[in-house]
């Protein structure tokens, strides 16, 4: 069932869907190792790859109609670009393997394999939350494949920032434990909840968790969350050695803003802070899509054009 929930004026994007608008989208699958991954394509032009957040999927993040026009990320960007959106492993219509080793760094390699599958030499990358964690790693480990990177809702922790008891990583650990014991994602929702909204009750969090997790694999999500540890090992020295344009787009009510400094200090980075937006609803702000559009326009035409895609 596809739903959109509005609670206390906050639109929640974790795994809550509404029907996509009528769009000329096509759906495809490819094999990454032994895992079958789903992706969707639309439009022509320079390639833009969209990567969603944890517990999300393509419709949740990139096919939500935005005010005032009712357009969405995929439709709007497909007017000028070849848009490719992926359901990451463990999510959406992709396979949901178990085992922590099935997540983490291999999710980075999935993006490279998708690009190889489509014969894309370089691409603009746009990632939300977990998608931004993946892209942050690609900037270091596969910088030759990245034209530009828009990181929405945060960045991964660097090796220099990370420690086992880091509050951000512990949120993911506690959520994995809660998933195993209580079949919910309450700690994650609490962490990202807007400071401008009333503190949610356990009943509210339980209800949201049930709706978000409907049809998902709790075990796969647990392993995915624990696997973030491998994504929180970005080397700051190597990160600073490239001049790839990076846009950091974040709400002023998002706790992730406390951890973006290493990426903000990059020579080719820019920061867009969206007033009143929080982590859970930033993609529903038209200003977010506008910031992505403007960034892509500024970075369009960089070296490394795509060859025609083979689906």
C-alpha positions as CSV (number, residue, x, y, z in Angstrom):
1,X,0.0,0.0,0.0
2,X,1.3,3.4,-0.9
3,X,0.7,6.1,1.7
4,X,1.9,9.6,2.7
5,X,1.6,10.5,6.4
6,X,1.4,14.0,7.7
7,X,1.9,14.2,11.5
8,X,2.2,17.5,13.4
9,X,2.8,19.2,10.1
10,X,5.8,17.1,9.3
11,X,5.9,14.9,6.2
12,X,7.7,11.6,7.0
13,X,9.7,10.1,4.2
14,X,11.0,6.9,5.8
15,X,9.4,4.2,3.7
16,X,6.0,5.9,3.3
17,X,4.8,6.0,-0.3
18,X,2.2,7.6,-2.5
19,X,1.4,6.7,-6.1
20,X,3.8,8.1,-8.7
21,X,2.5,10.6,-11.1
22,X,2.0,9.6,-14.7
23,X,5.6,9.5,-16.0
24,X,7.5,8.0,-18.9
25,X,9.6,5.8,-16.6
26,X,11.0,2.4,-17.4
27,X,11.8,-0.3,-14.8
28,X,14.8,-2.6,-15.1
29,X,17.0,-5.1,-13.2
30,X,20.6,-6.0,-13.3
31,X,22.9,-8.4,-11.3
32,X,25.5,-7.0,-8.9
33,X,27.5,-10.0,-7.9
34,X,24.7,-12.5,-7.0
35,X,22.2,-9.8,-6.0
36,X,19.4,-8.7,-8.3
37,X,18.9,-4.9,-8.1
38,X,16.1,-2.8,-9.4
39,X,16.4,0.6,-11.1
40,X,14.3,3.0,-13.1
41,X,15.3,5.4,-15.9
42,X,13.8,8.5,-17.5
43,X,15.0,11.2,-19.8
44,X,18.1,11.8,-21.9
45,X,21.2,13.8,-21.5
46,X,24.0,13.7,-19.0
47,X,23.5,10.9,-16.5
48,X,22.2,11.7,-13.0
49,X,22.0,8.8,-10.5
50,X,19.6,9.1,-7.6
51,X,20.2,7.1,-4.4
52,X,17.6,6.9,-1.6
53,X,17.8,6.7,2.2
54,X,17.6,3.7,4.5
55,X,14.2,2.0,4.8
56,X,13.2,4.0,1.6
57,X,13.0,3.2,-2.1
58,X,12.6,5.1,-5.4
59,X,9.0,6.2,-5.1
60,X,9.4,7.4,-1.4
61,X,12.3,9.7,-2.2
62,X,12.1,10.7,-5.8
63,X,8.5,10.3,-7.0
64,X,6.7,12.4,-4.3
65,X,4.7,15.3,-5.9
66,X,6.1,18.6,-4.6
67,X,4.2,21.8,-4.1
68,X,3.2,24.0,-5.8
69,X,3.4,22.3,-9.2
70,X,3.0,18.7,-8.3
71,X,6.1,17.6,-10.1
72,X,8.7,15.3,-8.5
73,X,12.5,14.8,-8.5
74,X,12.5,12.2,-11.3
75,X,10.1,13.9,-13.6
76,X,11.7,17.3,-13.2
77,X,15.3,16.2,-13.6
78,X,14.4,14.0,-16.6
79,X,13.5,17.1,-18.5
80,X,17.2,17.7,-19.0
81,X,19.1,14.6,-17.9
82,X,19.3,10.8,-18.2
83,X,18.0,10.0,-14.7
84,X,18.7,6.7,-13.2
85,X,17.3,5.9,-9.7
86,X,18.2,2.7,-7.9
87,X,16.5,0.6,-5.2
88,X,19.6,-0.2,-3.1
89,X,20.1,-3.8,-1.9
90,X,17.8,-4.6,1.0
91,X,15.2,-2.0,-0.2
92,X,12.3,-1.6,-2.6
93,X,12.1,-4.1,-5.5
94,X,15.8,-5.2,-5.1
95,X,16.9,-8.4,-3.5
96,X,17.3,-8.3,0.3
97,X,20.3,-10.4,1.3
98,X,21.2,-10.9,4.9
99,X,24.5,-10.7,6.7
100,X,26.4,-7.5,7.5
101,X,29.0,-8.4,4.8
102,X,26.2,-8.0,2.2
103,X,26.0,-4.2,3.0
104,X,28.4,-1.4,3.8
105,X,31.1,-1.0,1.2
106,X,29.5,-3.4,-1.3
107,X,26.7,-0.8,-1.7
108,X,29.3,1.6,-3.1
109,X,30.3,-1.1,-5.6
110,X,26.7,-1.6,-6.6
111,X,26.6,2.0,-8.0
112,X,29.8,1.4,-10.0
113,X,28.3,-1.9,-11.4
114,X,25.1,-0.1,-12.3
115,X,27.2,2.5,-14.2
116,X,29.1,-0.3,-15.9
117,X,25.9,-2.0,-16.8
118,X,24.6,1.2,-18.4
119,X,28.0,2.0,-20.0
120,X,28.1,5.3,-18.1
121,X,31.7,6.5,-17.7
122,X,30.9,9.4,-15.3
123,X,27.7,10.6,-13.6
124,X,26.3,13.3,-11.4
125,X,25.3,11.7,-8.2
126,X,22.5,12.8,-5.9
127,X,22.0,10.9,-2.6
128,X,19.7,11.4,0.4
129,X,20.8,10.3,3.9
130,X,22.1,6.7,3.3
131,X,22.5,7.6,-0.4
132,X,24.7,10.5,0.7
133,X,26.8,8.1,2.8
134,X,27.4,5.9,-0.2
135,X,28.3,8.9,-2.4
136,X,30.7,10.2,0.2
137,X,32.7,7.0,-0.2
138,X,32.5,7.1,-4.0
139,X,34.2,10.5,-3.9
140,X,37.3,8.9,-2.4
141,X,37.3,5.4,-3.8
142,X,35.9,6.0,-7.3
143,X,36.4,9.7,-7.9
144,X,37.2,9.0,-11.6
145,X,33.5,8.0,-12.1
146,X,32.0,11.1,-10.4
147,X,31.2,14.3,-12.2
148,X,29.5,16.0,-9.3
149,X,27.9,15.0,-6.0
150,X,24.9,16.4,-4.2
151,X,24.6,15.1,-0.7
152,X,21.2,15.7,0.8
153,X,20.6,15.3,4.5
154,X,24.1,14.8,5.7
155,X,27.4,13.1,4.9
156,X,29.1,9.9,6.1
157,X,31.4,10.1,9.1
158,X,35.1,10.1,8.2
159,X,37.7,7.8,9.6
160,X,39.0,10.7,11.7
161,X,35.5,11.4,13.1
162,X,34.4,7.8,13.8
163,X,34.6,6.0,17.1
164,X,32.5,3.0,18.2
165,X,30.4,5.1,20.6
166,X,29.9,8.0,18.2
167,X,26.3,9.1,18.8
168,X,25.3,8.9,15.1
169,X,26.6,5.3,14.7
170,X,25.0,4.3,18.0
171,X,21.6,5.5,16.7
172,X,22.0,2.9,13.9
173,X,23.2,0.2,16.2
174,X,20.3,0.8,18.6
175,X,17.8,0.8,15.7
176,X,19.1,-2.5,14.5
177,X,18.7,-3.9,18.0
178,X,15.2,-2.5,18.3
179,X,14.3,-4.0,15.0
180,X,15.4,-7.4,16.2
181,X,13.6,-7.1,19.6
182,X,10.6,-4.9,18.9
183,X,10.2,-4.9,15.1
184,X,10.4,-1.1,14.9
185,X,12.7,1.7,14.0
186,X,11.8,4.0,17.0
187,X,15.4,5.1,17.8
188,X,16.0,6.3,14.3
189,X,12.7,8.2,14.1
190,X,13.4,9.8,17.5
191,X,16.9,10.9,16.4
192,X,15.7,12.6,13.3
193,X,12.4,14.0,14.7
194,X,11.9,17.7,14.3
195,X,12.9,19.8,17.3
196,X,10.0,22.1,16.4
197,X,7.4,19.4,16.9
198,X,6.0,17.8,20.1
199,X,8.1,14.8,21.3
200,X,6.4,11.8,19.8
201,X,4.9,9.1,22.1
202,X,5.8,5.5,21.8
203,X,2.4,4.8,20.3
204,X,3.0,7.2,17.5
205,X,6.5,5.8,16.8
206,X,5.2,2.2,16.9
207,X,2.4,3.1,14.4
208,X,4.9,4.9,12.1
209,X,7.3,2.0,12.3
210,X,4.6,-0.5,11.4
211,X,3.6,1.4,8.3
212,X,7.2,2.1,7.2
213,X,8.3,-1.5,7.7
214,X,5.3,-3.1,5.9
215,X,6.6,-5.5,3.2
216,X,10.2,-4.9,4.2
217,X,12.8,-7.4,5.5
218,X,13.7,-6.5,9.1
219,X,16.7,-8.7,9.1
220,X,18.1,-7.2,6.0
221,X,17.5,-3.7,7.4
222,X,19.3,-4.7,10.6
223,X,22.4,-5.8,8.7
224,X,22.3,-2.7,6.5
225,X,22.3,-0.4,9.5
226,X,25.2,-2.2,11.2
227,X,27.0,-2.1,7.8
228,X,27.1,1.7,8.0
229,X,30.3,1.3,10.1
230,X,32.1,0.4,6.9
231,X,30.8,3.5,5.2
232,X,31.9,5.7,8.2
233,X,35.6,5.2,7.3
234,X,36.1,8.0,4.7
235,X,39.7,9.1,4.7
236,X,39.8,12.9,5.1
237,X,43.2,13.2,3.4
238,X,42.2,11.4,0.3
239,X,38.8,13.2,0.3
240,X,40.6,16.5,0.2
241,X,42.7,15.6,-2.8
242,X,40.0,15.9,-5.3
243,X,38.2,18.9,-6.8
244,X,34.9,17.3,-7.7
245,X,32.1,19.8,-7.2
246,X,30.1,18.8,-4.0
247,X,26.8,20.4,-2.8
248,X,25.7,19.8,0.7
249,X,22.0,20.4,1.1
250,X,20.6,20.1,4.6
251,X,17.8,21.4,6.8
252,X,18.5,23.7,9.6
253,X,16.6,21.3,11.9
254,X,18.7,18.2,11.0
255,X,21.1,16.8,13.6
256,X,23.3,15.7,10.7
257,X,24.4,19.3,10.2
258,X,26.8,18.7,13.2
259,X,28.9,16.2,11.3
260,X,29.4,17.7,7.8
261,X,32.5,19.8,8.4
262,X,35.0,17.5,6.6
263,X,32.9,17.7,3.4
264,X,32.1,21.4,3.9
265,X,35.8,22.2,3.9
266,X,36.4,20.7,0.5
267,X,37.7,23.2,-2.1
268,X,34.8,22.7,-4.5
269,X,32.0,22.3,-2.0
270,X,29.0,24.5,-1.4
271,X,26.4,24.5,1.4
272,X,22.7,25.1,1.1
273,X,20.8,25.2,4.4
274,X,17.0,25.0,4.0
275,X,15.1,26.9,6.7
276,X,12.6,24.9,8.8
277,X,13.5,21.6,7.0
278,X,14.4,18.5,9.1
279,X,15.9,15.2,8.1
280,X,12.6,13.5,7.6
281,X,10.9,16.1,5.4
282,X,13.7,17.9,3.4
283,X,12.9,16.1,0.1
284,X,9.4,17.6,0.3
285,X,10.7,21.1,0.2
286,X,10.7,22.6,-3.3
287,X,13.8,24.5,-2.3
288,X,15.7,21.1,-2.1
289,X,14.8,20.2,-5.7
290,X,15.7,23.7,-6.8
291,X,19.1,23.5,-5.1
292,X,19.8,20.2,-6.8
293,X,18.7,21.6,-10.2
294,X,20.9,24.7,-9.8
295,X,23.9,22.6,-8.8
296,X,23.5,20.2,-11.7
297,X,23.2,23.2,-14.1
298,X,26.4,24.6,-12.7
299,X,28.3,21.4,-13.1
300,X,26.8,20.3,-16.5
301,X,29.3,19.6,-19.2
302,X,32.1,18.4,-17.1
303,X,34.4,15.8,-18.6
304,X,33.3,12.2,-19.0
305,X,30.2,11.9,-21.1
306,X,28.1,8.9,-21.1
307,X,27.8,6.4,-24.0
308,X,24.2,5.3,-25.0
309,X,22.7,3.3,-22.2
310,X,21.9,-0.4,-22.6
311,X,19.1,-1.5,-20.4
